[in-house]
């Protein structure tokens, strides 16, 4: 991913209010990246595998993953994704309400890029916005899909 390429945010969270807050905050703070949402791990895997009837991921992307979701939670999603050779290398940040050290340790064991507690990412998710802007400016990601 060069600095001129668009970075897509893949937001996986079952809380519609949280999703809207993240989307609204990123726009308000000038983060110009498109956002694709999924309500749980099952829907997220459908999107990543091109099996979702309406939603698609395009271009390089970064995943923001909640841990506590119905049907398939964040940990189950991470395990499934890391076990799939086509999906294993995707960049995932945890964005959750859980400040439990056991959750952090378990998440890092699944090779996440970072762990953020929603209440600690600053007013209106300002620290998250800065992270995403700086990440895009500094990192090169492969195109999606990688095949």
N, C-alpha and C positions, 0 to 999 in steps of 0.2 A: 504494500500500500504506500503510495507516495503521498506527499502533502496535498496534492490536487485531487486525489480520489476521495470519494465519500465513504464515511464510516457509518455503518448501520448499527443501531443499538437494538439488541434482542432482549426484551424485558419479559422475564418469566415470573409472574406473580398473580396469585388468585384474588388479591384485594384490588378491586376496580378503583377505589378511592386512592390507594397508594400509586397505582399506575398513572392515574390522571395527575396526581401531584408531581410525580417524577417528570412526566411529559410536559406539563405546564411550567415547571421550574426550569427544565433544560431550555425550553423556548425563551422564557423570560430572561434567562442569563446568557442568551446568545449562542447556545450550543445547537448548530445547524444540522444535526444528524437525524436522518429518518429513524423512526422507532417502529419495530414490529413487536407485538405483544402475544403472549400465550398465558393461559390461565392455570396451567399445571404442566408437569413433566410429560404427560402423554401427548398433549397438544403440541408442546415444544418439539418433541421427537417427530411428530407428524410433519411439522413445518420444516425441520431440518432435513428430513428424508424426502421432501417434495411430495408428501402424501396428503397434505391439508387441502381441502377443496377451495379455499379462498386466500390463504396467507402464504407468502414466499419470502425468503431471505435473499437479498441481492448484495453483491459486492462484499468487501471485507466487513466483518462484524465483530462486536464484543457482546458477550452475554452478561446480563445482570440477573442473578438468580436468587429468588426467595427460597428459604428452606422449608417453611411450614405451609404446605399446600395440600388440598385433597387429591384423591385418586393416585397421584404419583408425586411425592414430595421432592424437594431439592436434592437430597442425598440419593434417593432412588434414581432420579434423573441423571445425576453425575455418574453413578455406577454404570448405568445403561449407556450413556454417551461415551464414557471412557472405554467401554468394552467393544464399541463399534469402531472398526479401523477407519471408516470414512469420517467419523465425527470426533475421534479421540483428541485431536490436536487443537480443538477450538478453545479460544480464550474465554474463561469464565471468572467473573467477579461475583462474590456473594454480596447481596444487598438485602439484609434481613433485620428483624426486630430482636433476634436472639443474640445476647451478649454472653452466652454460656461458653466457657473455655473448652468444654468437650466438643461442642459444635464446631468451634474454630479449628481445633486440632483435627477433627474428622474431615472437615472440608479441605484443609491443606493437604491431607493425605490423598485427596482426589486431584491434586495438582491444580488448584485454583490459582488465579493471579493475585487475588486479594480478597479480604473479608471486611465488609463495611456494615456497621450497625446503623440502621436508618436514622436513629435519634442523634447520631454523632457525626453525620456528614455535613453539618452546618445548616444555617438558616437557608431555607428554600433549596436544599441540596447543593449549596454552592461548592463544597469540596468535591462532590461527585462531578459537577460540571467542569471544574478545573482539572480534575484527573482525566476526564475523557478528552478534553481539548489538548492537554499536554501529551497524553498517550498517542493520539492521532498524529501529532507533530513529531514524535520521537520514534515510533515503532513502524516496522514494515510487516504487513500481514499478507498472506496469500489471498488470491481472489477466491470467491465462493461461487459455485462449488469448486472444490479443489481438483476434481477429475476433469 
